[in-house]
């Protein structure tokens, strides 16, 4: 009897040891410690910079199309328009013109991507503490909350980047400092009222200028970030699960080069496929909000120079082009977001392996 109990105890210990080894080592990784946070943040920041650099020229053209830049309106509506617009920019400004505003992009994207990925890991650890909580809904919430957290911290840099990318003039181009000053001092439209009392209320309530201008379009950004980040992480994780199914695993996975006892990782093409599919789905779900956001962000640079609210911007887009106006540049969006998401998730996952997380 004692021999049997000792044998059962040994078998259970071996089973527990095997489970621990499959989870990445002798002990489950504590995701709340500072070392894990910093490493995931570094991997996420590098992933964001790599992805944005690859699609920098497409991002420039997409912003010009979305914001209805008069000089490039003739190129919208076709795939050849993208090529012609890039050729036009290259002829006028050279290769540097295709990366106009890219320095501001990298300045923003590193903290944005770092916060997004580390926030996802932390929020996921809280909402999904064990396998039984691994549901599409919790994955969606984890991604959405991570996206909102990162965009709130880095949004002012995004407004500056878009304004820099929107400029097409060669003579007297605005500097980063002048762009910031311009945004800071932009004022809402003056409203004509029939009485002095009625005019005093909005004048006191609406700020004439200030740091709030750097959050122009933030409401539409939040509305778009929820489906974008949520669907991005949900789709990537779900696609990763599909590619790890027993029937596909021999072809789609490979051993972890840093830790042979850790779970196998996706092969490079499988990881790129999962990330690209995530980009396709998330872009489709959130694109109308992105168009509204871009138009709000450049509102002070076109027209009468006043700030545009979300409702007013939506009405203008609808009046100009109907429902199709909310999907202007979507083909460029696919062309940009699919490789960007693929590279981002690939670099992040490989970065975690290299950094031992």
N, C-alpha and C positions, 0 to 999 in steps of 0.2 A: 504493500500500500504506500509506504514512504517513498519507495523507488518510483512508483507511478506519479505521485504528487510532484516529486522533484523533476521528473521528466516533463510533466505538464507545465510547471513553472518555467523550466528552461525554454520550452517551445514558445510560451507567451513572451518571454523576454526577447527571444530571437525575432519574433514577429514585430514587437514594439521597436526593436533596433532597426529592422528593415524599413518600417514606416518612417522612422526618424531620418534614416539615410536618404530615402526617396524625397523627403521634404527639403533636402539641401545640406544635410550634415548630421552630426550627432545630436544637435538640439535645434528645435524650431527657431528661426530667426526672429529676434525681437525688433519689430518695425518701428517702435516708438523711441528708440535710442537715437542720439544725435548723429552718430556715425552713419547709420542707415539713412537718415534724412539727408545728410550732406551728400552722400554718394548717389542717391537717387536724384537729388537736385542737380548735381553735376552732370549725370548722364542725360537728364531731361534737357538741360540747357544746351549741351553740345548737340543733341538730337535736333532741337529747334533751329539752331544756327545752320547746321548742315542742310536741313530741309529747305529753309528759306533762301539760302544762297543758290541752290540748284534752280529754283523757280523765280529768282529775282526779276528777270526781264518780263516774264509773263505776269507777274504781280503788278509791275509798272503799267503795262498795257491794260490790265483788267481794271485798275483804278481809274484810268483815263476814260475807259468805256462806261463804267458804272456811274461815274460822276458827270457824264455827258459833257466832256471837254469839247468845246466847239471845234477845235482844230482836228480832232480825231473822230468826230461823229460819223463822218463818211465811211469809216472803216468797220463800223459795227454791223453785225448781222451775218457774217460769214467767217469761215476758217481762214480764208485767204486774207481777210481783213486784219487778222492778228499778225500774220507775216508781214503784210504791207505796213502796218503801224510800227512794228519793230524795225523794219527797214528804214522807215521815215525818221524814227528817233535816232537810229544809228547814223544816218546821213547828216542829221542836224547836230547831234551832240557826241557821236562816237559811242564806244562801248560804255563809257561812264554814264551816258544818258540812259542806257538801259537799266542801270543800277542806281538811278537818281533816288535818293532817300534811303539807300540800303544801309548806310551807316546807322541811321536812326532805327532802321528795322532790326539790325543785330543788337543795338543797345536795348531795344524793347524785348526782342524775342528770347534772349537768354534768360532774363528773370521770369518772363511769362511762361516759357516752356518748363523751366526748372520748377516754378511754383505749381504749374498744372500737373506735372507728373508726380512730384512728391506729395502734393495734396491728394491726388487720386490714390496713391498707395496708403496714405494715412486714413483717408475717409473710408476707403475700401476695407481696411483692417478693422475699422469700427463697425461699419454696417454689415460686413461679411466676416464675422469672427471665425466661422467654421464652414465646412462644405455644405451643410444643410441650409445655409442662408444664401448659397450661390444661385441666385435667381436673376433673370433678365431685368426685373424691376430694380433690384438693389444695385446691379451693375450700372443701369441707366442713371440712377440717383447719384452714385459715386462719381461718375464722369461729369454730370451736370454741375454738381457742387464744386468739383475741382476746377472746372472751367470758369465758373462765376468768381471763385476766389482769385484765380490768376488774372482775369481780365480787370477786376476792380483795382488791383495793385498797379497794373502797367498801362491802363487805358490812356492817360495823358500822353505817353510816348507814342501811342498808336495814332492819336490825333495829329501830332507833329509830323509823324512819318507820312501820313496820307496827304497832308498839306504840301510837304516837300515833293512827293511823287506827282501831285496834281499839276505843279508848275511845268510849263513847257517853254517859257521864254529863255533866251540865251543871254540877252543883255540885261543887266541889272537883276540877276537872279537873287532871290532872298536867301540870307544866311539863316542858320539854325536859330541864332539869337533874335533876328528880326521876325522870323516866323512866330516864335514864342511870344514876342511883344505884340504882334498883330493879333494873335488869337486872344491874348489876355485882355486887350482893350476893345475887342469887338462888342458891340452893343445890340440889344434886341431892338425891334422896330418901334418907332414912336407911334403911339395910339392916340388918335384924335377923339376926344370926348366932348359931349355937349355941355358938361359942367365941370367946374374946377374940382368939386368934391369927388366925382367919379374918376377923374384923372389922377387924383392923389393916391388912390388905392393901388392900382397896378404899378405906379411909379415907385411906390415904397416897397412893394412886394417883389418886383422883378429886379435883380441885380443888373446894373448898367454894364459892368464888366467884372473881370476877376478870374480866379482860378476855376470857377465853375464852368468857364468856357472850354476848358480842357476835357470836360466830360460831356461835350456835345455829342449827341447820338448814343449816350450810354444806355438809355432805356431800351432802345431797339437792339443794342448789343446784348443786353441781358436776355431779351426775348429770343434772340438768335442763338446765344451761347448755350442755353438749356438744351435745345435739340441737337446742336452741333457737337458739343463736347460729350453729351450723354450718349448720342448715337455712335459717335466715334469710338469711345471706349467699349461700349456694349458690342458693337459689330466686330471690333478687333478681337476681343476676348472670345466671342462666340465663334468667329471664324477660326481662331486658334484651337478651340475645342474640337471643331469639325476636322481640322487637319491633323489632330492628334488621335483620332479614332483608330482603334486597333487595325482596321483594314488599310488605313492610309499611313499610319505611323512609320512603317519600314521605309517608305519613300519620302516622307516629309520631315522626319526628325533625324537628329544626329546627337552624338554624345556631347555633353558639356565639356569644353576643352580645359576649363579651370577646375572642374570638380567632377570626376568620373562617377561619383556616387549620387550626384544631383540628378533631378529629372532631365531627360533629353530636351534639347532646344530645337526649334524649327530650323530647317535648312534655310539658306539665304533667300531662295526664290519663294519658299512658302511664307516666310515672314513678310517679304515684300508684297506678296499676294494678299495676305490678311490685312496689312496696312492700307494698301491701295483700295481694297473693297470697303474698308471702314471710311476712307476719304470720300468715296463715291456716294455712299449712303448718307453720311453726315452733311455733305455739301448740298445734296438735293433737299434735305429736310430744312435747312437753315438759310438757303440763299435769298429768299425775299427779304428777310430781316437784314441781311448784309447789304443789299442794295439800298435800303432805307437808311442804314447807318452811314454808308459812304456819302450819300447825298446830304445828310445832316452835317457831317464832318466838314465838308467843303462849302457849306452854306454861306460862310462869310467871305469866300473868295470869288463867288459868282453872284450875278443878279445885283440886288440893292445892298448886299453885304450884311443883312441881318440874320440873326439866328433862326433856324427853322425847327419847329417842334415835330414830334413824331407823326401826329395826325396830319399836320400841314404837308409834310414831306410825302406821306402816303398818298394824300389827295393829289399832289402835283404829279407823282409818278403815274398814277391811274389816269389822270387827265391827259398826260402826254402820250402814253402808249397802251393804256389798258392793262390787262393782267400780264401781257407779255413784257411790260416794262419792269416787272419784278424779277424777271429772269434774263435781263439783258446781260450778256457776257457769261452766261452759265456754261457755255461750251468752253470758254477760256477757264472758267472756274474748275471744270472737270480736268482740263489739260494741266492745270496748276495743282489742284488739291490732291488728285490721285497720286502723282509721284511724290508730292510733298509729304502726304500722310504715310506713304509706303517707306520713304527714307527716314522719316521721323521715328516711326515705331521700330524700324530695323536698327537704327543707330542707338535708340534707347535700350532695346533688349540686348543688343551686343555690348553696349556700354555697361549695363548692369553685370553682365558676365565678366567683362574685363575688370570691373571694380569690385567683384566678389559679392555682389548682392543679387 
